[in-house]
Amino acid sequence: MFDRRSDQLNAIAFNTSASTDVLLRLLHEEAAGAWGAFMARPLPDEVVDAIVVHPERRLRSTLAESFAVPGEQRGRLVEDPHFRVRQVLANAPNSFRSSAPSLPLPVQRRLLDDPEPIVRRDAAFYGNFDDRLIAGLCDHEDAFMREASCDSWCLLSESERERLLHDPDDDVRQRARRMACRDDARWTGVLLESGLDDSPQQDVIRYGAMTTALAEQVAASGDADDRRALALNTRAPLDVVRKLAENPEHSVRLAVSVRPEFTEAERAAVDVTVGPDDRLYPVEWVRTCEDADVLRDCARSSHTWLRRSAACAEHLPADAVDLLSRDDDHAVRLLLCERQPTVDGEAVLQTYLGCEVITKSLLLSHPNFPKAGLAERFADDPDTGKRALAVLDPDVDADVLARLLADDDSSVSSAAAVHPALPPDLLLRACDEPATATSALRNPALPAKVMHERLDALGVPR
């Protein structure tokens, strides 16, 4: 019973047409089950005003963590009396595959100068703040802050870099040297000789400048992860990396096979396979490539990992997008639909229908997803997943909606209950049916009067 109550409170909180007075009611302790919604939806100024001064810290922290309200609204919490709220504010909201609005610069400065060390340290390391502000921490009295400044290495002067490279604090020195090694093989050697933990060591091997002697030393290592990192380092000497093409470890050979210098014939000569279920991060030099011709080559490649990586490239040309939308590898098509806004709508639909990953619903938000006509195509389909798509059609007839609302499958009836074209009498009836109540309460056509009545029934004060 409690779960159903919480679900209904959340549904009202997420309703995009919920009025200000409805949202204000949800600030009562009796509606605490709905507070999580305030992290993921826009809020009127009056509601933000009330949350900023609300006595419950949990609610204020929820606003601080929001990825759906402007940075100016979140930034008001920089004055919050509890340091935990300011700490949440200092950490960038971590919304899945999207970015949150930045905090105003004055708020960023205040958080970097917060009297509580944990707040300013979180701001420096995790806050996604302006790089110039972070670079300005290079002479801070707090070693944690100096360490954070190393991440803005390209903005530091030579003298500032030298001070960090020889900082009295070991963590600061190590961080500075890990940045410096990307351009200076001398620091790569220093770091590898210092005995790093596995993850930092592989980071140095993958991104550090490399002499032939250093590369040969790593290539002879007994650690396959080190050898794989070396093969992925595009600045490592190619003649050393080529020798790893015969390495007994498949992960090492796979990394060698995607070297940017290799021809298609050279790639094909490396004994590797990429299965349909293999999960691989995009090859970095492909993902960040801006050369349209190189990306076309990757899209045409017989190497599945290169095609998957090209699908994620920001600068992928239109003809390559079209080519990859017809790729035999489902992961290529899925990555393409997730990352490229220009993919043909029918390709997005077919990829969605063949998708089995838990994030498939994100494809429904693709700008080209073909919602028009879905009712005609799928309303009577025997497949429940396709019938549920029919209710996404903005022009679906009321009688079709009524039929889908009465569907035996709850996923179909729940989807129909959210459609704003649902006739009012059916919408009200859906609010009282256990199978559809939660969805119906999210329907933007639901009158505020009905929302208030449901909050009354759920024990939320007026």
C-alpha positions in Angstrom: 0.0 0.0 0.0 2.8 2.4 0.8 4.5 1.7 -2.5 1.3 2.4 -4.4 0.8 5.6 -2.4 4.4 6.7 -3.1 4.0 5.9 -6.8 0.9 8.0 -7.0 2.6 10.9 -5.3 5.5 10.7 -7.7 3.1 10.6 -10.7 1.5 13.8 -9.6 4.9 15.4 -9.0 6.0 14.4 -12.5 2.9 15.6 -14.2 4.1 18.4 -16.5 0.8 20.3 -16.0 0.8 20.2 -12.2 0.0 23.7 -11.0 2.1 25.7 -8.6 -0.3 25.1 -5.8 -0.3 21.4 -6.4 3.5 21.3 -6.3 3.6 23.4 -3.2 1.3 20.8 -1.4 3.9 18.2 -2.3 6.4 20.0 -0.1 4.6 18.7 3.0 6.4 15.9 4.9 3.4 13.7 4.1 4.4 13.8 0.5 8.1 13.1 1.0 7.8 10.1 -1.3 7.5 12.5 -4.2 10.5 14.7 -3.4 12.8 12.8 -5.7 10.8 14.1 -8.7 12.0 17.6 -7.9 15.5 16.5 -9.0 14.2 15.7 -12.5 11.6 18.3 -13.5 11.5 22.1 -14.0 10.1 24.0 -11.1 8.2 27.4 -10.9 10.0 30.1 -9.0 7.4 30.0 -6.2 8.2 26.4 -5.6 12.0 27.0 -5.6 11.4 29.9 -3.2 9.7 27.5 -0.8 12.3 24.8 -1.1 15.2 27.1 -0.5 13.8 28.0 3.0 12.3 24.6 3.7 13.2 23.1 7.1 13.9 19.7 5.7 17.5 19.3 4.5 16.6 16.3 2.3 14.4 18.4 0.2 16.9 21.2 -0.2 19.5 18.7 -1.2 17.2 17.4 -3.9 17.0 20.8 -5.4 20.8 21.2 -5.1 21.1 17.9 -7.1 18.6 18.8 -9.8 19.6 18.5 -13.4 16.4 20.0 -14.7 16.3 23.5 -13.2 18.5 26.4 -14.3 21.8 26.9 -12.5 20.6 30.2 -11.1 17.8 28.4 -9.2 20.2 25.8 -7.8 22.8 28.4 -7.0 20.6 30.0 -4.4 21.5 27.2 -2.1 25.1 28.4 -1.9 23.9 30.3 1.2 22.4 27.1 2.8 23.2 26.9 6.5 24.0 23.1 6.3 27.3 22.2 4.7 25.9 18.9 3.3 23.4 20.8 1.1 26.3 23.0 -0.2 28.3 19.8 -0.7 25.6 18.4 -2.9 25.5 21.7 -4.8 29.2 21.6 -5.3 29.0 18.2 -7.0 27.8 18.4 -10.6 24.4 16.7 -11.1 25.1 13.3 -12.7 22.2 12.9 -15.1 22.5 9.9 -17.4 23.8 10.9 -20.9 23.0 14.5 -20.5 24.5 17.6 -18.9 23.1 19.8 -16.3 23.0 23.6 -16.5 26.2 25.2 -15.0 26.1 27.2 -11.8 26.7 30.9 -12.2 30.4 31.9 -11.9 29.9 33.8 -8.6 28.3 30.7 -7.1 31.2 28.6 -8.3 33.7 31.0 -6.7 31.8 30.9 -3.4 31.8 27.1 -3.3 35.5 27.0 -4.1 36.0 29.3 -1.1 33.6 27.5 1.2 34.6 27.4 4.8 34.0 23.6 4.9 37.0 21.8 3.3 34.8 18.9 2.0 32.6 21.4 0.1 35.4 23.3 -1.6 37.3 20.1 -2.3 34.2 18.5 -3.9 33.7 21.7 -5.9 37.3 21.6 -7.2 37.3 17.9 -8.1 33.7 17.1 -9.1 31.9 20.4 -9.7 32.4 20.7 -13.5 33.4 24.3 -12.8 35.0 26.9 -15.1 38.5 25.7 -16.0 39.9 29.2 -15.3 38.7 29.1 -11.8 40.2 25.6 -11.3 43.5 26.7 -12.7 43.5 29.6 -10.3 43.8 27.1 -7.4 47.4 26.2 -8.3 48.9 28.2 -5.3 46.1 27.4 -2.8 47.1 26.6 0.7 45.1 23.4 0.6 47.0 20.6 -1.2 43.7 19.1 -2.4 42.9 22.3 -4.2 46.4 22.5 -5.8 46.0 18.9 -6.9 42.6 19.8 -8.6 44.3 22.6 -10.5 46.4 20.1 -12.4 43.3 19.2 -14.4 43.4 22.6 -16.0 47.0 22.0 -17.1 46.7 23.7 -20.4 45.8 27.0 -18.8 48.8 27.0 -16.4 51.9 29.0 -17.0 55.3 27.3 -17.2 56.2 28.6 -13.7 52.9 27.4 -12.3 53.5 23.9 -13.8 57.0 23.8 -12.4 55.8 24.6 -8.9 53.2 21.8 -9.1 55.6 19.3 -10.5 57.8 19.9 -7.4 55.1 20.5 -4.9 55.9 19.4 -1.3 52.7 17.2 -1.3 53.2 13.8 -3.0 49.6 13.6 -4.4 50.0 17.0 -6.0 53.3 16.1 -7.6 51.9 12.8 -8.9 48.9 14.5 -10.4 51.0 17.2 -12.0 53.4 14.6 -13.4 50.6 12.6 -14.9 49.5 15.7 -16.8 53.0 16.6 -17.8 53.8 13.2 -19.1 51.4 13.6 -22.0 53.9 15.9 -23.6 57.1 14.9 -22.0 58.4 11.3 -22.0 60.8 12.1 -19.2 57.9 12.3 -16.8 56.4 9.1 -18.2 59.6 7.3 -17.2 59.6 8.9 -13.8 56.1 7.9 -13.1 56.5 4.3 -14.3 59.6 3.9 -12.1 57.7 5.2 -9.1 55.5 2.2 -8.6 52.0 3.4 -9.4 48.8 1.4 -8.7 47.3 -0.4 -11.6 44.8 2.1 -12.8 47.1 5.2 -12.7 49.9 3.2 -14.3 47.7 2.2 -17.2 46.5 5.8 -17.6 50.2 6.9 -17.9 51.0 4.2 -20.4 47.9 4.9 -22.5 48.3 8.7 -22.7 52.0 9.4 -21.8 54.6 10.4 -24.4 56.8 7.4 -25.1 60.4 6.8 -26.1 61.2 3.6 -27.9 63.1 2.3 -24.8 60.0 3.0 -22.6 57.6 1.4 -25.0 59.8 -1.7 -25.3 60.0 -1.9 -21.5 56.1 -1.9 -21.3 55.8 -4.3 -24.2 57.9 -6.8 -22.3 55.7 -6.4 -19.2 54.0 -9.5 -17.8 50.8 -7.4 -17.3 48.4 -7.7 -20.3 46.5 -4.6 -19.2 49.7 -2.6 -19.5 50.4 -4.0 -22.9 46.9 -3.2 -24.0 47.2 0.4 -22.8 50.4 0.7 -24.7 48.7 -0.5 -27.9 46.0 2.1 -27.5 48.5 4.9 -27.0 48.5 6.6 -30.5 51.9 8.2 -29.7 53.7 5.0 -28.8 56.3 4.0 -31.4 54.4 2.0 -34.1 57.3 -0.5 -34.7 57.1 -1.5 -31.0 53.3 -1.8 -31.1 53.3 -3.9 -34.3 55.1 -6.6 -32.4 52.2 -7.0 -30.1 49.9 -8.1 -33.0 51.1 -11.6 -32.2 50.5 -11.3 -28.4 48.8 -14.3 -26.8 46.3 -12.0 -25.1 43.2 -11.2 -27.3 42.6 -7.8 -25.6 46.2 -6.8 -26.5 45.8 -7.9 -30.2 42.4 -6.2 -30.3 43.9 -2.9 -29.2 46.7 -3.2 -31.8 44.1 -3.9 -34.6 42.6 -0.4 -34.2 45.8 1.6 -34.6 45.1 4.6 -36.8 48.1 3.9 -39.0 46.9 0.4 -40.0 45.4 -0.3 -43.4 42.3 -2.5 -43.7 44.6 -5.4 -44.8 46.8 -4.9 -41.8 43.8 -4.9 -39.5 42.4 -8.0 -41.1 45.7 -9.8 -40.6 45.4 -9.5 -36.8 43.7 -12.5 -35.2 40.8 -10.8 -33.4 37.0 -11.2 -33.2 34.3 -8.8 -31.9 31.1 -10.6 -30.9 27.6 -9.0 -31.0 27.5 -9.0 -27.2 31.1 -7.7 -26.6 30.9 -4.4 -24.7 33.7 -2.1 -25.8 34.4 1.6 -25.1 34.6 3.7 -28.3 38.2 3.9 -29.7 39.2 7.4 -28.5 41.0 8.6 -31.7 37.9 7.7 -33.7 35.4 9.2 -31.3 37.3 12.5 -31.2 38.2 12.6 -34.9 37.2 15.6 -37.0 38.4 14.4 -40.4 35.3 13.4 -42.4 37.3 11.2 -44.8 38.9 9.3 -41.9 35.5 8.8 -40.3 34.1 7.5 -43.6 36.9 5.0 -43.7 36.0 3.8 -40.2 32.3 3.5 -41.2 33.3 1.4 -44.2 35.8 -0.7 -42.2 35.3 -4.5 -41.8 36.4 -4.0 -38.2 33.3 -3.9 -36.0 35.0 -1.9 -33.2 35.9 0.9 -35.6 32.4 1.1 -36.9 30.9 1.2 -33.4 33.4 3.9 -32.5 32.5 5.9 -35.7 28.9 5.7 -34.7 29.8 7.7 -31.6 31.9 10.4 -33.4 30.5 13.9 -33.0 31.7 14.9 -36.5 30.4 11.9 -38.4 29.4 13.0 -41.9 25.8 12.4 -43.2 26.7 9.8 -45.7 28.5 7.8 -43.0 25.5 8.1 -40.7 23.3 6.7 -43.5 25.7 3.8 -44.1 25.9 2.8 -40.5 22.2 3.0 -40.0 22.1 -0.1 -42.3 25.0 -1.9 -40.5 24.7 -5.6 -39.8 25.9 -5.1 -36.2 23.1 -4.2 -33.9 25.4 -2.4 -31.5 26.6 -0.1 -34.3 23.0 0.8 -35.1 22.1 1.3 -31.4 25.2 3.5 -30.7 24.4 5.5 -33.9 20.8 6.1 -32.8 21.9 7.1 -29.3 24.6 9.5 -30.4 23.5 10.9 -33.9 20.4 13.2 -34.0 20.2 12.9 -37.8 19.6 9.2 -38.1 16.6 8.3 -40.2 13.5 7.8 -38.1 12.6 4.4 -39.5 16.1 3.2 -38.6 15.6 4.4 -35.1 12.3 2.6 -34.9 13.6 -0.7 -36.2 16.6 -0.4 -33.8 14.2 0.2 -30.9 12.1 -2.8 -31.9 15.2 -5.1 -32.0 16.7 -3.7 -28.8 17.0 -5.6 -25.5 19.1 -3.3 -23.4 17.5 -1.5 -20.4 18.1 1.9 -21.9 16.1 1.3 -25.0 13.4 3.7 -23.9 15.8 6.6 -24.5 15.4 6.0 -28.2 11.8 7.1 -27.9 13.2 10.6 -27.3 15.2 10.7 -30.5 14.2 13.8 -32.5 13.4 11.6 -35.6 11.5 8.9 -33.9 8.5 8.4 -36.2 5.6 8.9 -33.8 3.1 10.0 -36.4 1.2 7.0 -37.9 2.2 4.6 -35.1 -1.5 4.0 -34.2 -2.3 2.8 -37.7 0.7 0.6 -37.8 0.6 -1.0 -34.4 -2.7 -0.5 -32.5 -3.8 -4.1 -33.5 -0.4 -5.7 -33.5 -0.2 -9.0 -31.5 3.1 -7.9 -30.1 2.5 -6.0 -26.8 5.6 -3.8 -27.2 4.4 -2.6 -30.6 0.8 -2.0 -29.3 2.3 0.2 -26.5 4.0 2.3 -29.2 0.7 3.1 -30.8 -0.2 5.5 -28.0 2.8 7.6 -28.9 1.0 8.8 -32.0 -0.1 12.4 -31.3 -3.1 11.9 -33.7 -4.3 8.6 -32.3 -8.2 8.4 -32.4 -10.1 8.5 -29.1 -11.7 5.1 -29.8 -8.3 3.5 -30.4 -7.1 5.0 -27.2 -10.1 3.6 -25.4 -9.4 0.1 -26.8 -5.7 0.3 -25.8 -6.7 1.5 -22.3 -8.7 -1.7 -21.9 -5.8 -3.9 -23.2 -5.1 -7.0 -21.2 -1.4 -6.1 -21.0 -0.7 -3.5 -18.3 2.2 -2.0 -20.3 -0.2 -1.1 -23.1 -3.1 0.1 -20.8 -0.6 2.2 -18.7 0.8 3.8 -21.8 -2.7 4.7 -23.1 -3.5 6.3 -19.7 -0.9 8.9 -20.2 -2.0 10.1 -23.6 -3.4 13.7 -23.3 -6.1 12.9 -25.9 -7.7 10.3 -23.7 -11.4 11.3 -23.2 -12.0 12.9 -19.8 -14.4 10.2 -18.6 -11.9 7.5 -19.4 -9.1 9.5 -17.8 -11.0 9.8 -14.6 -11.9 6.1 -14.6 -8.2 5.3 -15.2 -7.2 7.2 -12.1 -9.3 4.8 -10.0 -8.1 1.6 -11.6 -5.1 0.0 -9.8 -3.4 -1.0 -13.1 -3.6 2.5 -14.6 -3.8 4.9 -11.7 -0.1 5.8 -11.6 0.1 6.5 -15.3 -3.2 8.4 -15.4 -2.0 10.7 -12.7 0.9 11.7 -14.9 -1.5 12.6 -17.8 -1.0 16.3 -18.6 -4.7 16.6 -19.4 -5.6 15.8 -15.7 -7.4 18.7 -14.1 -5.7 20.3 -11.1 -9.0 19.7 -9.2 -8.5 16.0 -9.6 -4.9 16.2 -8.5 -5.9 18.0 -5.3 -8.6 15.5 -4.6 -6.1 12.6 -5.0 -3.7 14.4 -2.6 -6.6 14.7 -0.2 -7.2 11.0 -0.4 -3.4 10.3 0.1 -3.4 12.4 3.3 -1.4 15.4 2.0 -2.5 18.6 3.8 -3.9 21.5 1.8 
